[in-house]
């Protein structure tokens, strides 16, 4: 009986293999055979040994291309659906049974994970202090990286272990004479007026803090400030202000080490924005954390634009001397400004001494072995053996015997622990299921980008995290914790590529409003808030393709041409059902990211849609093909240039898959503003196209309708990206089975985003090394 069944299965498998080869010969070999290899793909020599990762990858690619309708191309006969189903079933069966499981990888903490882990391990404030700041972007082990780990560990122990006397509280009180400022601040004898919001201009800080504050700690900042001038006058448009907003005092934190005024944008950390009343002198007080070397900087975040250009325009309009050249004119200026009368800074202020990180580490113990063992359990994120701690304890004792104090010797011990593989790597052991502590770490670094908390660790100690319901309950708890914002920020930045924002910044002259209104920061906030809402409400993944809402504040709304939104706070905003702004394709962050800062490229934007929405990676261009040169005269449109480019042998096939999606997004300029004409040449924008499977669209709204019919494909792409993010490794062909199972569970529930996160936590790749 068993032999007969085995022979039947073997016969069926052989028949399917023959059918598959016949399918390839009929529909694929003419373009991917001995005479021609489009995309460097050749299928006539491809065998059915799915144990080969290279073979399995090609078979998977064939299944995806055929299932999506992208292959065969439009000018070739379409295969019957029954043949497509048989081909896919054969490939899925081969992938499920033939490919080897991926090998376990030893993963190092990323720079962000390192920073967050230091924060949670010791309880220190990392708002300003970044212990990973000098780490190379690529964290491959190198001599330089090890040097930076040592330097970072030294800085950390100096902040954590503070056995000396409490730093004295110092109060600094200064008037206008003790203030230093940029060109957007006008200094008078008894006050200073902040006139500009431009980052390099409107900055005011205490002159006698050239090296910042001398100690870490909380500080009390008091500012005597008055709002003067008219925000609603006829000059409001020239001054680039929002007359309906309450004037605001901004408090930034920066370090004078970056320059006399700090390095605007790069070194700035926003601490507080305070709304003020017009015509009233106020005493503003706030408590803020300052690391040693940092100092507060006062700004006028919703004040006039860049002072030099603004003053020239206003002077011409009012027929007066330029404001930045005439002291008398400044004194009589009626426009809006913040008048600073005095600043007082007092600190450092501590609720206890030694500070909380020191107390947390030692817990009044002077036993090196006890302190180090307790720390190692948390730092290594698992149970430890005495043999693991003994070398570090021995190091501490040797230093004490050599004459160092207990606390100085302990700095060396803690430093050694922070540079050990147990801390720097997420240890997983040999291939197979993760143990409870490894599961705790995988959960916490997936959803929090940091170490497990006490509850997660306790569950791991009791061996409960291998239980499915316990693990899912913890995932739900962790998603509701404020620390889960790290998942939103880091996954979104990795998935959508937002971490590359700023690499090709928009031209400052051409898009000056982009900088005056801080559009980059606001646009990133929109995309993150959009993702967070979809996650919180468990909305379907199709919402990312199209939606009837987004999140805006006044500045971003005006960037989009919407004028009825007031205030700088973000809120959910309803869009029309056919809005071009609905979904990710209408976000300024995505549209700016996929431009080069000067002009748009349908190729770049098309590749983004192809990779991010549809999960396809186009083949690189042949080395002999030169890139397109922009036509700065505006004599030809990018569509016309690409039409000629596609005539080149080897270009048409790939461009037919990429360009149509990019053409739809030509309705947006390089910073995401809607347009109907190109600026150069005054030519009208044509946002129509035809998708690779032959469906025509007139604009981005119609393209989104087409993409919504490919939600299954988009869901696969997002699932693969999230599994990669969660496991910290590249997916292998064997993982396709797990992806298919997740999608089968999600499809009846419209691919809810929160459901996807829980399915990833419950998946086999997540639970295994």
GUKOL-83157 format. One record per residue (C-alpha): residue number from 0; residue in three letters; x, y, z. Coordinates in steps of 0.05 Angstrom, whole numbers, plus 5000, padded with zeros to 4 digits. Example, Ala and Ser with C-alpha at 12.3 -4.5 7.8 and 13.67 -1.06 7.14 Angstrom:
BEGIN
k;r;px;py;pz
0;ALA;5246;4910;5156
1;SER;5273;4979;5143
***
This chain:
BEGIN
k;r;px;py;pz
0;UNK;5000;5000;5000
1;UNK;5054;5050;5021
2;UNK;5097;5030;4962
3;UNK;5039;5041;4914
4;UNK;5025;5110;4945
5;UNK;5098;5129;4939
6;UNK;5101;5108;4866
7;UNK;5037;5146;4852
8;UNK;5066;5209;4884
9;UNK;5131;5201;4846
10;UNK;5093;5192;4780
11;UNK;5051;5253;4795
12;UNK;5113;5294;4812
13;UNK;5148;5272;4748
14;UNK;5086;5291;4708
15;UNK;5084;5360;4740
16;UNK;5158;5369;4725
17;UNK;5146;5353;4651
18;UNK;5087;5400;4649
19;UNK;5129;5455;4680
20;UNK;5185;5446;4629
21;UNK;5133;5448;4574
22;UNK;5105;5512;4603
23;UNK;5174;5545;4605
24;UNK;5189;5523;4534
25;UNK;5124;5552;4508
26;UNK;5123;5618;4546
27;UNK;5193;5635;4572
28;UNK;5251;5604;4534
29;UNK;5247;5651;4474
30;UNK;5269;5708;4520
31;UNK;5306;5668;4573
32;UNK;5340;5613;4534
33;UNK;5404;5597;4496
34;UNK;5395;5654;4445
35;UNK;5372;5710;4490
36;UNK;5375;5721;4566
37;UNK;5334;5782;4584
38;UNK;5350;5807;4654
39;UNK;5408;5757;4655
40;UNK;5358;5701;4667
41;UNK;5364;5633;4632
42;UNK;5312;5579;4644
43;UNK;5326;5524;4593
44;UNK;5382;5498;4638
45;UNK;5343;5506;4703
46;UNK;5332;5440;4738
47;UNK;5283;5422;4792
48;UNK;5332;5412;4849
49;UNK;5300;5458;4900
50;UNK;5355;5442;4950
51;UNK;5398;5492;4913
52;UNK;5385;5562;4939
53;UNK;5403;5592;4871
54;UNK;5353;5546;4836
55;UNK;5300;5558;4888
56;UNK;5308;5634;4881
57;UNK;5298;5630;4806
58;UNK;5236;5585;4812
59;UNK;5207;5633;4864
60;UNK;5219;5691;4816
61;UNK;5184;5654;4760
62;UNK;5124;5640;4804
63;UNK;5119;5713;4825
64;UNK;5125;5740;4754
65;UNK;5075;5692;4725
66;UNK;5025;5701;4782
67;UNK;5027;5777;4779
68;UNK;5015;5777;4704
69;UNK;5080;5814;4690
70;UNK;5104;5755;4649
71;UNK;5097;5736;4593
72;UNK;5099;5808;4565
73;UNK;5038;5840;4534
74;UNK;5057;5823;4462
75;UNK;5061;5748;4478
76;UNK;5002;5699;4486
77;UNK;4975;5695;4558
78;UNK;4979;5624;4588
79;UNK;4913;5592;4611
80;UNK;4898;5604;4685
81;UNK;4895;5529;4697
82;UNK;4967;5523;4672
83;UNK;4989;5581;4716
84;UNK;4956;5548;4777
85;UNK;4991;5482;4762
86;UNK;5058;5516;4754
87;UNK;5051;5554;4819
88;UNK;5030;5492;4856
89;UNK;5090;5454;4830
90;UNK;5138;5510;4851
91;UNK;5106;5519;4920
92;UNK;5110;5444;4932
93;UNK;5183;5443;4912
94;UNK;5201;5503;4955
95;UNK;5164;5474;5015
96;UNK;5198;5406;5011
97;UNK;5264;5418;4978
98;UNK;5297;5480;5005
99;UNK;5341;5479;5066
100;UNK;5324;5520;5126
101;UNK;5365;5584;5132
102;UNK;5426;5581;5177
103;UNK;5425;5618;5242
104;UNK;5462;5684;5243
105;UNK;5498;5720;5300
106;UNK;5469;5790;5298
107;UNK;5501;5851;5327
108;UNK;5460;5905;5360
109;UNK;5447;5962;5312
110;UNK;5470;6032;5333
111;UNK;5399;6050;5352
112;UNK;5389;5986;5391
113;UNK;5455;5998;5427
114;UNK;5432;6068;5447
115;UNK;5364;6044;5472
116;UNK;5394;5985;5509
117;UNK;5443;6030;5546
118;UNK;5385;6075;5564
119;UNK;5343;6018;5593
120;UNK;5400;5980;5624
121;UNK;5425;6039;5666
122;UNK;5366;6086;5667
123;UNK;5405;6144;5637
124;UNK;5376;6199;5593
125;UNK;5397;6189;5520
126;UNK;5357;6248;5492
127;UNK;5422;6286;5481
128;UNK;5473;6233;5496
129;UNK;5483;6183;5440
130;UNK;5533;6129;5460
131;UNK;5532;6102;5389
132;UNK;5542;6169;5356
133;UNK;5612;6153;5329
134;UNK;5594;6082;5307
135;UNK;5603;6069;5232
136;UNK;5538;6062;5194
137;UNK;5556;5991;5174
138;UNK;5566;5953;5239
139;UNK;5611;5899;5210
140;UNK;5664;5881;5261
141;UNK;5727;5922;5250
142;UNK;5783;5952;5289
143;UNK;5751;6021;5284
144;UNK;5684;5995;5310
145;UNK;5718;5961;5369
146;UNK;5754;6027;5385
147;UNK;5688;6063;5385
148;UNK;5656;6010;5429
149;UNK;5712;6021;5480
150;UNK;5705;6096;5477
151;UNK;5630;6092;5483
152;UNK;5634;6045;5543
153;UNK;5682;6092;5578
154;UNK;5634;6151;5568
155;UNK;5576;6108;5594
156;UNK;5610;6086;5658
157;UNK;5631;6158;5673
158;UNK;5557;6178;5669
159;UNK;5531;6119;5708
160;UNK;5582;6111;5765
161;UNK;5583;6178;5803
162;UNK;5607;6166;5874
163;UNK;5636;6235;5887
164;UNK;5604;6295;5922
165;UNK;5539;6325;5895
166;UNK;5554;6377;5842
167;UNK;5539;6447;5869
168;UNK;5477;6483;5845
169;UNK;5496;6544;5804
170;UNK;5450;6600;5783
171;UNK;5467;6642;5722
172;UNK;5425;6706;5710
173;UNK;5439;6748;5648
174;UNK;5407;6808;5614
175;UNK;5416;6828;5541
176;UNK;5490;6843;5552
177;UNK;5503;6770;5571
178;UNK;5469;6741;5510
179;UNK;5500;6718;5445
180;UNK;5460;6715;5381
181;UNK;5456;6705;5306
182;UNK;5440;6755;5251
183;UNK;5365;6745;5262
184;UNK;5370;6773;5332
185;UNK;5375;6849;5344
186;UNK;5413;6867;5408
187;UNK;5396;6931;5445
188;UNK;5422;6958;5512
189;UNK;5369;6926;5556
190;UNK;5337;6872;5512
191;UNK;5346;6828;5451
192;UNK;5293;6818;5397
193;UNK;5289;6752;5361
194;UNK;5263;6771;5292
195;UNK;5274;6709;5249
196;UNK;5255;6636;5254
197;UNK;5308;6616;5203
198;UNK;5353;6563;5238
199;UNK;5419;6597;5225
200;UNK;5394;6667;5243
201;UNK;5344;6670;5300
202;UNK;5385;6638;5356
203;UNK;5398;6667;5424
204;UNK;5437;6636;5481
205;UNK;5478;6652;5544
206;UNK;5545;6682;5526
207;UNK;5584;6657;5587
208;UNK;5570;6583;5574
209;UNK;5622;6573;5519
210;UNK;5631;6500;5538
211;UNK;5559;6486;5558
212;UNK;5538;6465;5628
213;UNK;5592;6430;5670
214;UNK;5549;6372;5696
215;UNK;5494;6326;5672
216;UNK;5428;6339;5706
217;UNK;5361;6374;5706
218;UNK;5363;6450;5701
219;UNK;5311;6504;5714
220;UNK;5306;6554;5658
221;UNK;5270;6620;5668
222;UNK;5259;6670;5610
223;UNK;5229;6739;5616
224;UNK;5198;6749;5547
225;UNK;5150;6797;5514
226;UNK;5114;6791;5447
227;UNK;5118;6857;5410
228;UNK;5097;6880;5340
229;UNK;5039;6863;5295
230;UNK;5032;6792;5267
231;UNK;4970;6810;5227
232;UNK;4993;6872;5188
233;UNK;5001;6880;5114
234;UNK;5073;6856;5119
235;UNK;5053;6785;5142
236;UNK;5061;6755;5073
237;UNK;5129;6786;5062
238;UNK;5151;6764;5131
239;UNK;5126;6693;5118
240;UNK;5088;6686;5183
241;UNK;5022;6653;5201
242;UNK;4983;6711;5230
243;UNK;4929;6667;5261
244;UNK;4978;6628;5305
245;UNK;4997;6647;5376
246;UNK;5070;6670;5377
247;UNK;5116;6616;5404
248;UNK;5181;6614;5444
249;UNK;5223;6555;5425
250;UNK;5275;6524;5471
251;UNK;5327;6481;5435
252;UNK;5386;6445;5465
253;UNK;5453;6446;5429
254;UNK;5527;6444;5444
255;UNK;5573;6503;5434
256;UNK;5626;6453;5414
257;UNK;5592;6451;5346
258;UNK;5606;6525;5336
259;UNK;5588;6591;5369
260;UNK;5514;6580;5356
261;UNK;5514;6505;5349
262;UNK;5501;6469;5284
263;UNK;5428;6485;5265
264;UNK;5388;6424;5247
265;UNK;5444;6374;5260
266;UNK;5457;6389;5334
267;UNK;5389;6416;5353
268;UNK;5344;6379;5401
269;UNK;5275;6409;5411
270;UNK;5259;6412;5485
271;UNK;5197;6455;5487
272;UNK;5152;6502;5447
273;UNK;5113;6551;5490
274;UNK;5053;6592;5464
275;UNK;5055;6665;5486
276;UNK;5004;6721;5491
277;UNK;5013;6783;5448
278;UNK;5027;6848;5484
279;UNK;5044;6815;5550
280;UNK;5110;6806;5587
281;UNK;5114;6735;5615
282;UNK;5161;6696;5661
283;UNK;5167;6629;5627
284;UNK;5196;6572;5669
285;UNK;5212;6501;5650
286;UNK;5254;6443;5674
287;UNK;5299;6409;5624
288;UNK;5354;6357;5621
289;UNK;5422;6380;5599
290;UNK;5482;6335;5589
291;UNK;5550;6364;5604
292;UNK;5573;6408;5546
293;UNK;5502;6427;5524
294;UNK;5465;6493;5532
295;UNK;5395;6520;5518
296;UNK;5382;6561;5455
297;UNK;5321;6607;5449
298;UNK;5285;6612;5382
299;UNK;5222;6641;5350
300;UNK;5196;6579;5313
301;UNK;5137;6614;5280
302;UNK;5169;6682;5269
303;UNK;5189;6715;5203
304;UNK;5232;6682;5151
305;UNK;5305;6691;5136
306;UNK;5324;6760;5162
307;UNK;5369;6783;5105
308;UNK;5323;6770;5047
309;UNK;5261;6786;5088
310;UNK;5287;6854;5111
311;UNK;5307;6875;5040
312;UNK;5237;6858;5013
313;UNK;5202;6892;5071
314;UNK;5246;6954;5067
315;UNK;5230;6961;4993
316;UNK;5155;6952;5006
317;UNK;5153;7003;5063
318;UNK;5203;7050;5030
319;UNK;5251;7049;5090
320;UNK;5325;7032;5099
321;UNK;5341;6957;5103
322;UNK;5324;6931;5172
323;UNK;5390;6894;5183
324;UNK;5431;6957;5168
325;UNK;5395;7012;5206
326;UNK;5392;7011;5282
327;UNK;5341;7067;5282
328;UNK;5296;7030;5234
329;UNK;5301;6968;5277
330;UNK;5279;7007;5338
331;UNK;5217;7032;5300
332;UNK;5201;6966;5266
333;UNK;5128;6948;5277
334;UNK;5134;6875;5254
335;UNK;5130;6815;5301
336;UNK;5188;6794;5346
337;UNK;5203;6763;5413
338;UNK;5234;6811;5462
339;UNK;5280;6775;5512
340;UNK;5293;6815;5575
341;UNK;5332;6764;5616
342;UNK;5350;6690;5622
343;UNK;5362;6651;5685
344;UNK;5391;6581;5687
345;UNK;5397;6542;5752
346;UNK;5425;6472;5764
347;UNK;5442;6416;5764
348;UNK;5382;6394;5806
349;UNK;5378;6323;5833
350;UNK;5324;6288;5873
351;UNK;5377;6243;5902
352;UNK;5452;6234;5903
353;UNK;5486;6192;5879
354;UNK;5440;6197;5819
355;UNK;5390;6143;5801
356;UNK;5434;6105;5751
357;UNK;5489;6097;5804
358;UNK;5438;6073;5856
359;UNK;5406;6025;5806
360;UNK;5473;5993;5790
361;UNK;5501;5984;5860
362;UNK;5438;5980;5904
363;UNK;5483;5998;5964
364;UNK;5527;5937;5952
365;UNK;5604;5938;5953
366;UNK;5611;5866;5931
367;UNK;5639;5867;5860
368;UNK;5616;5796;5843
369;UNK;5545;5810;5866
370;UNK;5539;5876;5828
371;UNK;5570;5847;5764
372;UNK;5528;5784;5764
373;UNK;5464;5824;5773
374;UNK;5485;5871;5716
375;UNK;5506;5813;5671
376;UNK;5438;5779;5675
377;UNK;5407;5843;5647
378;UNK;5463;5863;5600
379;UNK;5469;5793;5569
380;UNK;5393;5786;5570
381;UNK;5396;5715;5597
382;UNK;5420;5674;5656
383;UNK;5495;5674;5667
384;UNK;5544;5625;5698
385;UNK;5597;5642;5751
386;UNK;5651;5624;5699
387;UNK;5626;5680;5653
388;UNK;5632;5732;5708
389;UNK;5696;5708;5740
390;UNK;5745;5742;5690
391;UNK;5711;5810;5699
392;UNK;5708;5802;5775
393;UNK;5782;5783;5775
394;UNK;5798;5846;5734
395;UNK;5762;5890;5786
396;UNK;5798;5857;5845
397;UNK;5865;5865;5811
398;UNK;5853;5939;5802
399;UNK;5832;5947;5875
400;UNK;5895;5911;5897
401;UNK;5935;5959;5853
402;UNK;5908;6018;5892
403;UNK;5845;6039;5855
404;UNK;5781;6055;5893
405;UNK;5724;6006;5889
406;UNK;5683;6050;5843
407;UNK;5741;6065;5796
408;UNK;5756;5991;5791
409;UNK;5682;5977;5778
410;UNK;5684;6025;5720
411;UNK;5735;5979;5687
412;UNK;5691;5918;5701
413;UNK;5628;5949;5673
414;UNK;5667;5975;5613
415;UNK;5692;5904;5599
416;UNK;5621;5878;5602
417;UNK;5596;5929;5553
418;UNK;5650;5909;5503
419;UNK;5637;5834;5509
420;UNK;5601;5793;5456
421;UNK;5547;5776;5506
422;UNK;5525;5848;5507
423;UNK;5540;5869;5435
424;UNK;5508;5808;5401
425;UNK;5439;5777;5405
426;UNK;5461;5707;5423
427;UNK;5418;5651;5396
428;UNK;5461;5589;5401
429;UNK;5458;5532;5350
430;UNK;5404;5522;5297
431;UNK;5335;5504;5322
432;UNK;5280;5535;5365
433;UNK;5297;5596;5405
434;UNK;5299;5587;5480
435;UNK;5257;5631;5526
436;UNK;5309;5685;5536
437;UNK;5325;5689;5462
438;UNK;5250;5695;5448
439;UNK;5246;5752;5499
440;UNK;5302;5788;5464
441;UNK;5273;5777;5395
442;UNK;5206;5804;5418
443;UNK;5235;5865;5452
444;UNK;5283;5884;5396
445;UNK;5228;5874;5345
446;UNK;5176;5918;5379
447;UNK;5218;5963;5424
448;UNK;5288;5964;5392
449;UNK;5314;5952;5462
450;UNK;5325;5899;5516
451;UNK;5269;5860;5550
452;UNK;5236;5892;5610
453;UNK;5227;5860;5678
454;UNK;5161;5826;5661
455;UNK;5187;5795;5596
456;UNK;5250;5772;5632
457;UNK;5209;5741;5688
458;UNK;5167;5702;5638
459;UNK;5230;5677;5604
460;UNK;5259;5656;5672
461;UNK;5196;5615;5684
462;UNK;5199;5584;5614
463;UNK;5131;5612;5593
464;UNK;5149;5649;5529
465;UNK;5150;5585;5487
466;UNK;5075;5581;5500
467;UNK;5038;5612;5442
468;UNK;4984;5650;5480
469;UNK;5034;5679;5530
470;UNK;5078;5703;5473
471;UNK;5020;5735;5436
472;UNK;4993;5767;5499
473;UNK;5061;5798;5511
474;UNK;5064;5823;5439
475;UNK;4997;5858;5449
476;UNK;5021;5889;5514
477;UNK;5085;5913;5483
478;UNK;5049;5944;5423
479;UNK;5008;5985;5473
480;UNK;5070;6010;5509
481;UNK;5099;6079;5491
482;UNK;5165;6044;5475
483;UNK;5131;6013;5414
484;UNK;5139;6080;5380
485;UNK;5209;6054;5365
486;UNK;5177;6000;5321
487;UNK;5136;6051;5283
488;UNK;5195;6097;5271
489;UNK;5248;6045;5256
490;UNK;5207;5996;5215
491;UNK;5176;6053;5174
492;UNK;5243;6085;5163
493;UNK;5273;6018;5140
494;UNK;5214;5993;5100
495;UNK;5199;6058;5063
496;UNK;5271;6083;5060
497;UNK;5258;6146;5101
498;UNK;5326;6138;5135
499;UNK;5355;6163;5069
500;UNK;5317;6229;5073
501;UNK;5366;6286;5067
502;UNK;5417;6248;5026
503;UNK;5395;6287;4964
504;UNK;5364;6350;4995
505;UNK;5319;6396;4954
506;UNK;5353;6456;4922
507;UNK;5351;6512;4973
508;UNK;5339;6568;4923
509;UNK;5287;6531;4883
510;UNK;5250;6504;4943
511;UNK;5264;6555;4997
512;UNK;5195;6546;5029
513;UNK;5212;6473;5041
514;UNK;5266;6496;5090
515;UNK;5230;6557;5118
516;UNK;5171;6514;5138
517;UNK;5211;6453;5161
518;UNK;5172;6410;5111
519;UNK;5220;6351;5116
520;UNK;5207;6340;5191
521;UNK;5132;6351;5182
522;UNK;5128;6303;5123
523;UNK;5164;6247;5161
524;UNK;5117;6258;5219
525;UNK;5057;6250;5173
526;UNK;5081;6183;5147
527;UNK;5097;6156;5217
528;UNK;5030;6180;5245
529;UNK;4995;6148;5186
530;UNK;5029;6081;5199
531;UNK;5015;6086;5274
532;UNK;4941;6098;5263
533;UNK;4935;6039;5215
534;UNK;4971;5996;5268
535;UNK;4929;6020;5326
536;UNK;4863;6010;5289
537;UNK;4885;5946;5255
538;UNK;4866;5974;5187
539;UNK;4880;5934;5124
540;UNK;4946;5940;5087
541;UNK;4908;5967;5028
542;UNK;4902;6032;5067
543;UNK;4975;6045;5051
544;UNK;4957;6044;4977
545;UNK;4897;6089;4983
546;UNK;4860;6123;5040
547;UNK;4809;6177;5053
548;UNK;4851;6208;5109
549;UNK;4920;6229;5128
550;UNK;4954;6268;5185
551;UNK;4970;6341;5176
552;UNK;4987;6405;5211
553;UNK;4979;6475;5183
554;UNK;5048;6479;5151
555;UNK;5043;6412;5116
556;UNK;4971;6426;5095
557;UNK;4992;6491;5062
558;UNK;5049;6454;5028
559;UNK;4994;6410;4999
560;UNK;4952;6470;4979
561;UNK;4901;6462;5035
562;UNK;4887;6528;5070
563;UNK;4833;6513;5122
564;UNK;4876;6477;5174
565;UNK;4903;6520;5231
566;UNK;4955;6505;5284
567;UNK;5021;6469;5287
568;UNK;4995;6405;5319
569;UNK;4982;6343;5276
570;UNK;4912;6315;5270
571;UNK;4874;6264;5228
572;UNK;4846;6299;5166
573;UNK;4792;6271;5120
574;UNK;4807;6270;5046
575;UNK;4760;6262;4988
576;UNK;4748;6190;4963
577;UNK;4787;6206;4899
578;UNK;4842;6248;4931
579;UNK;4911;6243;4900
580;UNK;4939;6251;4971
581;UNK;4907;6187;4998
582;UNK;4958;6132;5015
583;UNK;5034;6133;5015
584;UNK;5039;6155;4942
585;UNK;5013;6224;4961
586;UNK;5061;6235;5020
587;UNK;5112;6290;5012
588;UNK;5163;6245;5048
589;UNK;5159;6192;4994
590;UNK;5157;6241;4937
591;UNK;5217;6280;4962
592;UNK;5255;6216;4978
593;UNK;5246;6192;4906
594;UNK;5271;6256;4875
595;UNK;5342;6283;4868
596;UNK;5329;6351;4899
597;UNK;5324;6387;4833
598;UNK;5277;6348;4787
599;UNK;5234;6286;4787
600;UNK;5250;6220;4754
601;UNK;5195;6170;4735
602;UNK;5248;6116;4736
603;UNK;5267;6129;4809
604;UNK;5196;6136;4832
605;UNK;5175;6076;4790
606;UNK;5229;6033;4821
607;UNK;5204;6054;4891
608;UNK;5133;6032;4874
609;UNK;5158;5968;4842
610;UNK;5201;5949;4902
611;UNK;5160;5976;4961
612;UNK;5089;5964;4938
613;UNK;5096;5905;4891
614;UNK;5158;5872;4921
615;UNK;5196;5869;4855
616;UNK;5269;5885;4846
617;UNK;5285;5906;4774
618;UNK;5349;5882;4742
619;UNK;5406;5933;4740
620;UNK;5417;5968;4673
621;UNK;5469;5938;4626
622;UNK;5537;5970;4638
623;UNK;5540;5997;4567
624;UNK;5477;6039;4577
625;UNK;5490;6112;4596
626;UNK;5442;6146;4645
627;UNK;5393;6198;4622
628;UNK;5419;6270;4622
629;UNK;5368;6321;4646
630;UNK;5344;6371;4594
631;UNK;5353;6436;4632
632;UNK;5323;6476;4574
633;UNK;5256;6443;4582
634;UNK;5255;6427;4508
635;UNK;5235;6355;4520
636;UNK;5196;6322;4576
637;UNK;5224;6264;4615
638;UNK;5171;6221;4581
639;UNK;5199;6238;4513
640;UNK;5270;6224;4535
641;UNK;5250;6157;4564
642;UNK;5214;6139;4500
643;UNK;5280;6146;4462
644;UNK;5317;6110;4518
645;UNK;5270;6050;4511
646;UNK;5289;6043;4438
647;UNK;5358;6021;4461
648;UNK;5367;5946;4460
649;UNK;5361;5918;4531
650;UNK;5324;5977;4560
651;UNK;5252;5969;4539
652;UNK;5236;5907;4580
653;UNK;5256;5936;4647
654;UNK;5230;6006;4634
655;UNK;5162;5980;4614
656;UNK;5156;5953;4685
657;UNK;5183;6014;4722
658;UNK;5165;6077;4683
659;UNK;5088;6074;4683
660;UNK;5085;6078;4759
661;UNK;5133;6137;4758
662;UNK;5093;6173;4704
663;UNK;5032;6173;4750
664;UNK;5073;6208;4804
665;UNK;5097;6263;4756
666;UNK;5036;6301;4780
667;UNK;5079;6318;4841
668;UNK;5142;6361;4839
669;UNK;5208;6343;4874
670;UNK;5181;6362;4943
671;UNK;5112;6333;4933
672;UNK;5073;6395;4912
673;UNK;5018;6383;4861
674;UNK;5030;6410;4792
675;UNK;4998;6410;4723
676;UNK;5058;6438;4686
677;UNK;5134;6430;4688
678;UNK;5169;6493;4711
679;UNK;5221;6488;4655
680;UNK;5191;6498;4586
681;UNK;5119;6507;4613
682;UNK;5100;6438;4587
683;UNK;5038;6402;4614
684;UNK;5049;6342;4659
685;UNK;5023;6276;4630
686;UNK;5011;6227;4687
687;UNK;4979;6172;4645
688;UNK;5008;6104;4631
689;UNK;4997;6030;4621
690;UNK;5017;5978;4674
691;UNK;5060;5919;4654
692;UNK;4998;5875;4651
693;UNK;4963;5922;4601
694;UNK;4917;5964;4645
695;UNK;4914;6038;4626
696;UNK;4907;6095;4676
697;UNK;4900;6170;4668
698;UNK;4929;6194;4734
699;UNK;4953;6172;4802
700;UNK;4882;6164;4828
701;UNK;4867;6112;4774
702;UNK;4935;6079;4785
703;UNK;4918;6069;4859
704;UNK;4854;6034;4838
705;UNK;4895;5985;4797
706;UNK;4945;5975;4854
707;UNK;4886;5959;4901
708;UNK;4872;5898;4857
709;UNK;4942;5875;4874
710;UNK;4934;5878;4949
711;UNK;4954;5805;4957
712;UNK;5020;5821;4923
713;UNK;5030;5883;4967
714;UNK;5014;5843;5029
715;UNK;5067;5792;5010
716;UNK;5118;5847;5002
717;UNK;5102;5879;5070
718;UNK;5103;5811;5104
719;UNK;5171;5794;5076
720;UNK;5199;5862;5098
721;UNK;5170;5855;5167
722;UNK;5196;5784;5176
723;UNK;5265;5808;5155
724;UNK;5261;5865;5205
725;UNK;5237;5820;5261
726;UNK;5288;5764;5252
727;UNK;5347;5808;5232
728;UNK;5366;5765;5173
729;UNK;5352;5760;5098
730;UNK;5296;5713;5082
731;UNK;5312;5649;5045
732;UNK;5270;5609;4997
733;UNK;5249;5562;5053
734;UNK;5215;5621;5088
735;UNK;5165;5626;5031
736;UNK;5123;5572;5064
737;UNK;5118;5614;5128
738;UNK;5100;5676;5088
739;UNK;5045;5637;5052
740;UNK;5017;5614;5118
741;UNK;5016;5684;5146
742;UNK;4981;5711;5084
743;UNK;4929;5655;5086
744;UNK;4913;5674;5158
745;UNK;4909;5748;5143
746;UNK;4870;5749;5078
747;UNK;4801;5734;5109
748;UNK;4814;5793;5156
749;UNK;4834;5842;5101
750;UNK;4907;5838;5119
751;UNK;4901;5879;5183
752;UNK;4969;5911;5202
753;UNK;4964;5894;5276
754;UNK;4944;5823;5257
755;UNK;5005;5819;5213
756;UNK;5051;5838;5271
757;UNK;5021;5783;5314
758;UNK;5025;5732;5257
759;UNK;5099;5749;5250
760;UNK;5109;5737;5324
761;UNK;5073;5670;5317
762;UNK;5111;5649;5255
763;UNK;5163;5593;5250
764;UNK;5220;5639;5226
765;UNK;5208;5685;5286
766;UNK;5210;5627;5335
767;UNK;5272;5595;5306
768;UNK;5344;5613;5297
***
